[in-house]
Amino acid sequence: MDDLQFYVVEKKPPIAWVYLNRPEKKNAMNPPAWREAPIIFKDLDQDPEIRVIIVAGKGSCFSAGIDLMAMTNELPELMDPNQKGGTKWSLVHKIYELQETITCIEKCRKPVIAAVHGNCIGAGLDMITACDVRICSKDATFSLKEAAVAIVADVGVLQRIPHIVGQGHARELAYTARLIDAQRAKDILLVNDVYEDHEALMEAAEKLAMEMADNAPLAVMACKNVLNYGIGKSIEDGLKYVGLISTDIIPSDDLYEAVGAFAEKRKPKYTGK
């Protein structure tokens, strides 16, 4: 993936770092940002050496959101005053493609940690709500910005953020487009933890990733699968589903290793098989 224009991917097994890398534009998401993410996360999903992924931003912030000016050539329908059926039909399918840029993170079987510093606005917030865990530094700020620029957030944040912060906070963020700081983000459970500075944030992200990577990969990926499936389902549906998933991954080499390590009073060495 050496030909990436927006992202930088650093594989340091068992962790992969995915950096938004357009610092001169505050990592505003231009066309390559939307095209490249599905390719990256498919590759990381299929890489057996990678167990956890950390998403972060280069430069002064995580992301200033969508680059509207850069995207106008990709989405000429947005400004077309002649909104006939054909125009709308074209636009909706382009929106579906943009949604996949965010959804591919959720679909990736590996846990994804968002490590946020500075601004995390609009599309940046969309991206981190598709991650499994969010942490940030004290300088982080967040905004569900779309209503302030006369559009509705349409690539996933309105579907995901209520499950993270609850309906009341989600609606407040969406209707006001208010900028909130790191402490407020933690108070409403948007982020799990707040760290003093960028260096401490990156260290914490790596430590958290290693804690996840130390566990049996099949079990961790199964947890993500079951948790994703359970959103919007009844407890009964979730129980039936997890029963099937549990049956699928048992037995495994990792289970035998766990039993052996316990008997021998040593740390297990999991292979994901």
Short mmCIF file of the C-alpha atoms (twelve columns), coordinates in Angstrom:
data_MODEL
# 
_entry.id   MODEL 
# 
loop_
_atom_site.group_PDB 
_atom_site.id 
_atom_site.type_symbol 
_atom_site.label_atom_id 
_atom_site.label_alt_id 
_atom_site.label_comp_id 
_atom_site.label_asym_id 
_atom_site.label_seq_id 
_atom_site.Cartn_x 
_atom_site.Cartn_y 
_atom_site.Cartn_z 
_atom_site.pdbx_PDB_model_num 
ATOM 1   C CA . MET A 1   0.000   0.000   0.000   1 
ATOM 2   C CA . ASP A 2   2.827   2.352   -0.899  1 
ATOM 3   C CA . ASP A 3   0.701   4.371   -3.330  1 
ATOM 4   C CA . LEU A 4   -1.707  5.756   -0.719  1 
ATOM 5   C CA . GLN A 5   -2.391  9.485   -1.017  1 
ATOM 6   C CA . PHE A 6   -4.306  10.242  2.174   1 
ATOM 7   C CA . TYR A 7   -3.322  7.576   4.692   1 
ATOM 8   C CA . VAL A 8   -0.081  6.150   6.006   1 
ATOM 9   C CA . VAL A 9   -0.181  2.557   7.226   1 
ATOM 10  C CA . GLU A 10  2.525   1.257   9.528   1 
ATOM 11  C CA . LYS A 11  2.398   -2.446  10.285  1 
ATOM 12  C CA . LYS A 12  4.186   -3.284  13.508  1 
ATOM 13  C CA . PRO A 13  2.766   -6.727  14.325  1 
ATOM 14  C CA . PRO A 14  0.631   -7.400  16.210  1 
ATOM 15  C CA . ILE A 15  -0.467  -3.750  15.790  1 
ATOM 16  C CA . ALA A 16  -1.150  -1.704  12.663  1 
ATOM 17  C CA . TRP A 17  -1.207  2.091   12.804  1 
ATOM 18  C CA . VAL A 18  -3.444  3.859   10.289  1 
ATOM 19  C CA . TYR A 19  -2.691  7.588   10.143  1 
ATOM 20  C CA . LEU A 20  -4.795  10.241  8.463   1 
ATOM 21  C CA . ASN A 21  -1.952  12.035  6.706   1 
ATOM 22  C CA . ARG A 22  -2.913  15.349  5.187   1 
ATOM 23  C CA . PRO A 23  -1.644  17.593  7.981   1 
ATOM 24  C CA . GLU A 24  -1.367  20.722  5.840   1 
ATOM 25  C CA . LYS A 25  -5.183  20.583  5.476   1 
ATOM 26  C CA . LYS A 26  -5.823  19.371  9.041   1 
ATOM 27  C CA . ASN A 27  -6.562  15.898  7.642   1 
ATOM 28  C CA . ALA A 28  -9.707  17.124  5.891   1 
ATOM 29  C CA . MET A 29  -11.101 14.143  4.009   1 
ATOM 30  C CA . ASN A 30  -10.698 14.586  0.260   1 
ATOM 31  C CA . PRO A 31  -11.542 11.992  -2.443  1 
ATOM 32  C CA . PRO A 32  -8.537  9.721   -1.738  1 
ATOM 33  C CA . ALA A 33  -9.547  9.547   1.928   1 
ATOM 34  C CA . TRP A 34  -12.875 8.020   0.971   1 
ATOM 35  C CA . ARG A 35  -11.516 5.674   -1.713  1 
ATOM 36  C CA . GLU A 36  -8.548  4.294   0.204   1 
ATOM 37  C CA . ALA A 37  -10.068 3.330   3.568   1 
ATOM 38  C CA . PRO A 38  -11.957 0.214   2.352   1 
ATOM 39  C CA . ILE A 39  -8.780  -1.075  0.679   1 
ATOM 40  C CA . ILE A 40  -6.738  -0.526  3.835   1 
ATOM 41  C CA . PHE A 41  -9.149  -2.161  6.248   1 
ATOM 42  C CA . LYS A 42  -9.735  -5.141  3.957   1 
ATOM 43  C CA . ASP A 43  -5.980  -5.709  3.844   1 
ATOM 44  C CA . LEU A 44  -5.626  -5.423  7.622   1 
ATOM 45  C CA . ASP A 45  -8.621  -7.683  8.167   1 
ATOM 46  C CA . GLN A 46  -6.944  -10.405 6.115   1 
ATOM 47  C CA . ASP A 47  -3.430  -9.997  7.536   1 
ATOM 48  C CA . PRO A 48  -2.910  -12.785 10.108  1 
ATOM 49  C CA . GLU A 49  -0.034  -10.909 11.757  1 
ATOM 50  C CA . ILE A 50  -2.227  -7.930  12.647  1 
ATOM 51  C CA . ARG A 51  -4.465  -8.326  15.684  1 
ATOM 52  C CA . VAL A 52  -5.361  -4.717  16.575  1 
ATOM 53  C CA . ILE A 53  -5.533  -1.456  14.606  1 
ATOM 54  C CA . ILE A 54  -4.980  2.081   15.894  1 
ATOM 55  C CA . VAL A 55  -6.354  5.023   13.893  1 
ATOM 56  C CA . ALA A 56  -4.807  8.444   14.525  1 
ATOM 57  C CA . GLY A 57  -4.060  11.717  12.780  1 
ATOM 58  C CA . LYS A 58  -0.760  13.251  11.719  1 
ATOM 59  C CA . GLY A 59  -0.125  16.922  12.421  1 
ATOM 60  C CA . SER A 60  -2.171  19.181  14.652  1 
ATOM 61  C CA . CYS A 61  -5.401  17.192  14.833  1 
ATOM 62  C CA . PHE A 62  -7.312  14.023  14.012  1 
ATOM 63  C CA . SER A 63  -9.498  15.513  11.267  1 
ATOM 64  C CA . ALA A 64  -11.256 18.757  10.402  1 
ATOM 65  C CA . GLY A 65  -13.936 16.716  8.612   1 
ATOM 66  C CA . ILE A 66  -14.919 16.427  4.971   1 
ATOM 67  C CA . ASP A 67  -13.113 18.658  2.482   1 
ATOM 68  C CA . LEU A 68  -16.199 20.112  0.836   1 
ATOM 69  C CA . MET A 69  -14.290 22.053  -1.818  1 
ATOM 70  C CA . ALA A 70  -12.248 19.024  -2.849  1 
ATOM 71  C CA . MET A 71  -15.340 16.836  -2.955  1 
ATOM 72  C CA . THR A 72  -17.414 19.086  -5.234  1 
ATOM 73  C CA . ASN A 73  -15.923 17.516  -8.370  1 
ATOM 74  C CA . GLU A 74  -16.794 14.068  -7.015  1 
ATOM 75  C CA . LEU A 75  -20.306 15.139  -6.032  1 
ATOM 76  C CA . PRO A 76  -21.512 17.716  -8.600  1 
ATOM 77  C CA . GLU A 77  -25.072 16.665  -7.761  1 
ATOM 78  C CA . LEU A 78  -24.828 18.574  -4.467  1 
ATOM 79  C CA . MET A 79  -24.955 21.953  -6.186  1 
ATOM 80  C CA . ASP A 80  -27.106 21.000  -9.180  1 
ATOM 81  C CA . PRO A 81  -30.222 23.224  -9.071  1 
ATOM 82  C CA . ASN A 82  -31.951 20.888  -11.518 1 
ATOM 83  C CA . GLN A 83  -32.716 18.162  -8.982  1 
ATOM 84  C CA . LYS A 84  -34.454 15.660  -11.257 1 
ATOM 85  C CA . GLY A 85  -34.775 11.958  -10.547 1 
ATOM 86  C CA . GLY A 86  -31.605 11.000  -12.397 1 
ATOM 87  C CA . THR A 87  -29.533 13.443  -10.365 1 
ATOM 88  C CA . LYS A 88  -30.906 12.133  -7.090  1 
ATOM 89  C CA . TRP A 89  -30.438 8.524   -8.172  1 
ATOM 90  C CA . SER A 90  -26.788 9.237   -8.916  1 
ATOM 91  C CA . LEU A 91  -26.251 11.066  -5.609  1 
ATOM 92  C CA . VAL A 92  -27.766 8.422   -3.379  1 
ATOM 93  C CA . HIS A 93  -25.476 5.741   -4.789  1 
ATOM 94  C CA . LYS A 94  -22.457 7.978   -4.272  1 
ATOM 95  C CA . ILE A 95  -23.556 8.472   -0.664  1 
ATOM 96  C CA . TYR A 96  -23.731 4.690   -0.243  1 
ATOM 97  C CA . GLU A 97  -20.127 4.469   -1.455  1 
ATOM 98  C CA . LEU A 98  -19.047 7.125   1.054   1 
ATOM 99  C CA . GLN A 99  -20.822 5.212   3.812   1 
ATOM 100 C CA . GLU A 100 -18.645 2.191   3.071   1 
ATOM 101 C CA . THR A 101 -15.552 4.244   3.952   1 
ATOM 102 C CA . ILE A 102 -16.843 4.403   7.521   1 
ATOM 103 C CA . THR A 103 -18.591 1.027   7.660   1 
ATOM 104 C CA . CYS A 104 -15.447 -0.826  6.547   1 
ATOM 105 C CA . ILE A 105 -13.942 -0.041  9.972   1 
ATOM 106 C CA . GLU A 106 -16.911 -1.620  11.723  1 
ATOM 107 C CA . LYS A 107 -16.812 -4.610  9.357   1 
ATOM 108 C CA . CYS A 108 -13.104 -5.223  9.954   1 
ATOM 109 C CA . ARG A 109 -12.813 -8.233  12.235  1 
ATOM 110 C CA . LYS A 110 -9.895  -6.765  14.179  1 
ATOM 111 C CA . PRO A 111 -10.507 -4.341  17.068  1 
ATOM 112 C CA . VAL A 112 -9.965  -0.711  16.041  1 
ATOM 113 C CA . ILE A 113 -8.887  1.958   18.536  1 
ATOM 114 C CA . ALA A 114 -9.307  5.651   17.692  1 
ATOM 115 C CA . ALA A 115 -6.612  7.828   19.289  1 
ATOM 116 C CA . VAL A 116 -7.827  11.415  18.918  1 
ATOM 117 C CA . HIS A 117 -5.966  14.674  19.425  1 
ATOM 118 C CA . GLY A 118 -7.006  18.169  18.396  1 
ATOM 119 C CA . ASN A 119 -10.122 18.651  16.299  1 
ATOM 120 C CA . CYS A 120 -12.329 15.685  15.437  1 
ATOM 121 C CA . ILE A 121 -15.057 17.270  13.365  1 
ATOM 122 C CA . GLY A 122 -17.810 16.011  11.076  1 
ATOM 123 C CA . ALA A 123 -16.491 13.097  9.035   1 
ATOM 124 C CA . GLY A 124 -13.750 12.609  11.622  1 
ATOM 125 C CA . LEU A 125 -16.433 11.984  14.226  1 
ATOM 126 C CA . ASP A 126 -18.175 9.652   11.795  1 
ATOM 127 C CA . MET A 127 -14.961 7.661   11.525  1 
ATOM 128 C CA . ILE A 128 -14.295 7.285   15.239  1 
ATOM 129 C CA . THR A 129 -17.860 6.177   16.008  1 
ATOM 130 C CA . ALA A 130 -17.228 3.166   13.762  1 
ATOM 131 C CA . CYS A 131 -14.177 2.259   15.857  1 
ATOM 132 C CA . ASP A 132 -14.451 -0.122  18.792  1 
ATOM 133 C CA . VAL A 133 -12.826 2.126   21.394  1 
ATOM 134 C CA . ARG A 134 -12.104 5.859   21.481  1 
ATOM 135 C CA . ILE A 135 -9.495  7.615   23.632  1 
ATOM 136 C CA . CYS A 136 -8.199  11.177  23.361  1 
ATOM 137 C CA . SER A 137 -5.778  13.801  24.644  1 
ATOM 138 C CA . LYS A 138 -6.848  16.833  26.699  1 
ATOM 139 C CA . ASP A 139 -6.729  19.115  23.659  1 
ATOM 140 C CA . ALA A 140 -9.268  17.059  21.704  1 
ATOM 141 C CA . THR A 141 -12.507 18.659  20.587  1 
ATOM 142 C CA . PHE A 142 -15.481 17.036  18.889  1 
ATOM 143 C CA . SER A 143 -18.390 18.271  16.797  1 
ATOM 144 C CA . LEU A 144 -21.223 16.629  14.901  1 
ATOM 145 C CA . LYS A 145 -20.936 19.562  12.537  1 
ATOM 146 C CA . GLU A 146 -23.128 18.786  9.554   1 
ATOM 147 C CA . ALA A 147 -26.247 20.764  10.519  1 
ATOM 148 C CA . ALA A 148 -24.100 23.909  10.736  1 
ATOM 149 C CA . VAL A 149 -23.193 23.567  7.051   1 
ATOM 150 C CA . ALA A 150 -26.729 22.789  5.874   1 
ATOM 151 C CA . ILE A 151 -26.411 19.028  5.399   1 
ATOM 152 C CA . VAL A 152 -27.495 15.969  7.343   1 
ATOM 153 C CA . ALA A 153 -24.781 13.613  8.558   1 
ATOM 154 C CA . ASP A 154 -25.347 10.723  6.167   1 
ATOM 155 C CA . VAL A 155 -22.382 8.349   6.411   1 
ATOM 156 C CA . GLY A 156 -23.039 6.713   9.773   1 
ATOM 157 C CA . VAL A 157 -22.632 8.919   12.821  1 
ATOM 158 C CA . LEU A 158 -26.385 9.361   13.404  1 
ATOM 159 C CA . GLN A 159 -26.801 5.588   13.357  1 
ATOM 160 C CA . ARG A 160 -23.837 4.797   15.625  1 
ATOM 161 C CA . ILE A 161 -23.455 7.601   18.136  1 
ATOM 162 C CA . PRO A 162 -26.789 6.997   19.939  1 
ATOM 163 C CA . HIS A 163 -25.491 3.543   20.900  1 
ATOM 164 C CA . ILE A 164 -22.392 5.173   22.362  1 
ATOM 165 C CA . VAL A 165 -23.692 8.264   24.169  1 
ATOM 166 C CA . GLY A 166 -27.467 7.675   24.269  1 
ATOM 167 C CA . GLN A 167 -30.269 9.378   22.383  1 
ATOM 168 C CA . GLY A 168 -30.356 12.587  24.438  1 
ATOM 169 C CA . HIS A 169 -26.694 13.468  24.007  1 
ATOM 170 C CA . ALA A 170 -26.706 12.306  20.390  1 
ATOM 171 C CA . ARG A 171 -29.609 14.589  19.518  1 
ATOM 172 C CA . GLU A 172 -28.081 17.528  21.360  1 
ATOM 173 C CA . LEU A 173 -24.829 17.125  19.441  1 
ATOM 174 C CA . ALA A 174 -26.643 16.726  16.111  1 
ATOM 175 C CA . TYR A 175 -29.064 19.627  16.512  1 
ATOM 176 C CA . THR A 176 -26.607 22.164  17.943  1 
ATOM 177 C CA . ALA A 177 -23.434 21.203  16.030  1 
ATOM 178 C CA . ARG A 178 -21.770 22.269  19.276  1 
ATOM 179 C CA . LEU A 179 -18.025 21.816  19.812  1 
ATOM 180 C CA . ILE A 180 -17.359 19.815  22.978  1 
ATOM 181 C CA . ASP A 181 -14.063 19.349  24.795  1 
ATOM 182 C CA . ALA A 182 -12.340 16.169  25.916  1 
ATOM 183 C CA . GLN A 183 -13.795 16.167  29.424  1 
ATOM 184 C CA . ARG A 184 -17.333 16.550  28.109  1 
ATOM 185 C CA . ALA A 185 -16.670 13.759  25.609  1 
ATOM 186 C CA . LYS A 186 -15.625 11.506  28.469  1 
ATOM 187 C CA . ASP A 187 -18.607 12.544  30.601  1 
ATOM 188 C CA . ILE A 188 -21.033 11.403  27.887  1 
ATOM 189 C CA . LEU A 189 -18.981 8.234   27.184  1 
ATOM 190 C CA . LEU A 190 -17.919 9.264   23.691  1 
ATOM 191 C CA . VAL A 191 -14.353 8.496   24.772  1 
ATOM 192 C CA . ASN A 192 -13.164 6.029   27.393  1 
ATOM 193 C CA . ASP A 193 -10.196 8.003   28.709  1 
ATOM 194 C CA . VAL A 194 -8.469  11.380  28.389  1 
ATOM 195 C CA . TYR A 195 -4.665  11.730  28.440  1 
ATOM 196 C CA . GLU A 196 -2.467  14.701  29.255  1 
ATOM 197 C CA . ASP A 197 -0.890  15.176  25.830  1 
ATOM 198 C CA . HIS A 198 -0.302  13.584  22.446  1 
ATOM 199 C CA . GLU A 199 2.667   11.531  23.587  1 
ATOM 200 C CA . ALA A 200 0.740   10.058  26.509  1 
ATOM 201 C CA . LEU A 201 -2.194  9.342   24.193  1 
ATOM 202 C CA . MET A 202 -0.070  7.385   21.726  1 
ATOM 203 C CA . GLU A 203 1.557   5.403   24.540  1 
ATOM 204 C CA . ALA A 204 -1.850  4.596   26.004  1 
ATOM 205 C CA . ALA A 205 -3.213  3.551   22.615  1 
ATOM 206 C CA . GLU A 206 -0.318  1.152   22.091  1 
ATOM 207 C CA . LYS A 207 -0.627  -0.260  25.610  1 
ATOM 208 C CA . LEU A 208 -4.361  -0.826  25.142  1 
ATOM 209 C CA . ALA A 209 -3.775  -2.438  21.754  1 
ATOM 210 C CA . MET A 210 -1.194  -4.799  23.222  1 
ATOM 211 C CA . GLU A 211 -3.623  -5.824  25.975  1 
ATOM 212 C CA . MET A 212 -6.099  -6.781  23.263  1 
ATOM 213 C CA . ALA A 213 -3.446  -8.458  21.119  1 
ATOM 214 C CA . ASP A 214 -2.313  -10.637 24.015  1 
ATOM 215 C CA . ASN A 215 -5.661  -12.431 24.054  1 
ATOM 216 C CA . ALA A 216 -6.771  -15.220 21.723  1 
ATOM 217 C CA . PRO A 217 -7.426  -13.588 18.311  1 
ATOM 218 C CA . LEU A 218 -10.372 -15.833 17.422  1 
ATOM 219 C CA . ALA A 219 -12.076 -15.016 20.715  1 
ATOM 220 C CA . VAL A 220 -11.466 -11.265 20.369  1 
ATOM 221 C CA . MET A 221 -12.763 -11.215 16.787  1 
ATOM 222 C CA . ALA A 222 -15.774 -13.287 17.856  1 
ATOM 223 C CA . CYS A 223 -16.507 -10.746 20.608  1 
ATOM 224 C CA . LYS A 224 -16.532 -7.941  18.038  1 
ATOM 225 C CA . ASN A 225 -18.771 -9.965  15.742  1 
ATOM 226 C CA . VAL A 226 -21.256 -10.701 18.513  1 
ATOM 227 C CA . LEU A 227 -21.287 -7.125  19.839  1 
ATOM 228 C CA . ASN A 228 -21.875 -5.722  16.349  1 
ATOM 229 C CA . TYR A 229 -24.668 -8.202  15.689  1 
ATOM 230 C CA . GLY A 230 -26.367 -7.398  18.981  1 
ATOM 231 C CA . ILE A 231 -27.007 -3.740  18.171  1 
ATOM 232 C CA . GLY A 232 -30.736 -3.358  17.616  1 
ATOM 233 C CA . LYS A 233 -31.449 -7.009  18.398  1 
ATOM 234 C CA . SER A 234 -33.260 -8.546  21.344  1 
ATOM 235 C CA . ILE A 235 -31.318 -10.296 24.094  1 
ATOM 236 C CA . GLU A 236 -32.864 -13.579 22.943  1 
ATOM 237 C CA . ASP A 237 -31.633 -13.032 19.382  1 
ATOM 238 C CA . GLY A 238 -28.195 -12.161 20.703  1 
ATOM 239 C CA . LEU A 239 -28.037 -15.250 22.885  1 
ATOM 240 C CA . LYS A 240 -28.930 -17.548 20.008  1 
ATOM 241 C CA . TYR A 241 -26.341 -15.875 17.803  1 
ATOM 242 C CA . VAL A 242 -23.520 -16.032 20.350  1 
ATOM 243 C CA . GLY A 243 -24.298 -19.708 20.888  1 
ATOM 244 C CA . LEU A 244 -23.629 -20.336 17.207  1 
ATOM 245 C CA . ILE A 245 -20.464 -18.239 17.190  1 
ATOM 246 C CA . SER A 246 -19.166 -19.961 20.321  1 
ATOM 247 C CA . THR A 247 -19.788 -23.335 18.716  1 
ATOM 248 C CA . ASP A 248 -17.940 -22.160 15.591  1 
ATOM 249 C CA . ILE A 249 -14.681 -21.272 17.366  1 
ATOM 250 C CA . ILE A 250 -14.561 -24.209 19.782  1 
ATOM 251 C CA . PRO A 251 -12.300 -26.136 19.864  1 
ATOM 252 C CA . SER A 252 -9.222  -24.269 18.636  1 
ATOM 253 C CA . ASP A 253 -5.470  -24.489 18.998  1 
ATOM 254 C CA . ASP A 254 -5.715  -21.388 21.162  1 
ATOM 255 C CA . LEU A 255 -8.138  -23.114 23.537  1 
ATOM 256 C CA . TYR A 256 -5.741  -26.032 23.935  1 
ATOM 257 C CA . GLU A 257 -2.929  -23.528 24.488  1 
ATOM 258 C CA . ALA A 258 -4.968  -21.704 27.145  1 
ATOM 259 C CA . VAL A 259 -5.582  -24.938 29.050  1 
ATOM 260 C CA . GLY A 260 -1.936  -25.981 28.748  1 
ATOM 261 C CA . ALA A 261 -0.647  -22.592 29.849  1 
ATOM 262 C CA . PHE A 262 -2.934  -22.603 32.875  1 
ATOM 263 C CA . ALA A 263 -1.749  -26.064 33.878  1 
ATOM 264 C CA . GLU A 264 1.889   -25.067 33.408  1 
ATOM 265 C CA . LYS A 265 1.423   -21.681 35.138  1 
ATOM 266 C CA . ARG A 266 2.764   -19.665 32.201  1 
ATOM 267 C CA . LYS A 267 1.505   -16.973 29.856  1 
ATOM 268 C CA . PRO A 268 -0.264  -18.446 26.812  1 
ATOM 269 C CA . LYS A 269 1.078   -17.870 23.302  1 
ATOM 270 C CA . TYR A 270 -1.866  -17.609 20.964  1 
ATOM 271 C CA . THR A 271 -1.651  -18.151 17.218  1 
ATOM 272 C CA . GLY A 272 -5.206  -17.403 16.118  1 
ATOM 273 C CA . LYS A 273 -5.739  -20.965 14.924  1 
# 
